[in-house]
Amino acid sequence: MELVREEIRILVDVDGKPTVVQVDWVAWQRIVAALEDAEDIGIAQAALAELNAAGGNPERAGWLRLEDLEETWARA
């Protein structure tokens, strides 16, 4: 993701210290999407590490089977 200067505005106080950053709406949406992607990648990496630690066995990793979840939801 690349931001261009026109998408960002930094406001400073009377001493010239930055106090506020303004980002245009499209740039903000791109920032949020990138953060969400990074979070998703972290979750996937943690899940794969769990699976690897369990020798590749989903049940030993504590993962639930889809069929078991479907049965539970059907009874709810």
Secondary structure, DSSP 8 states (H G I E B T S, - for coil): ----GGGEEEEE-TTS-EEEEEE-HHHHHHHHHHHHHHHHHHHHHHHHHHHHHTTT-TTTTT---HHHHHHHHHH-
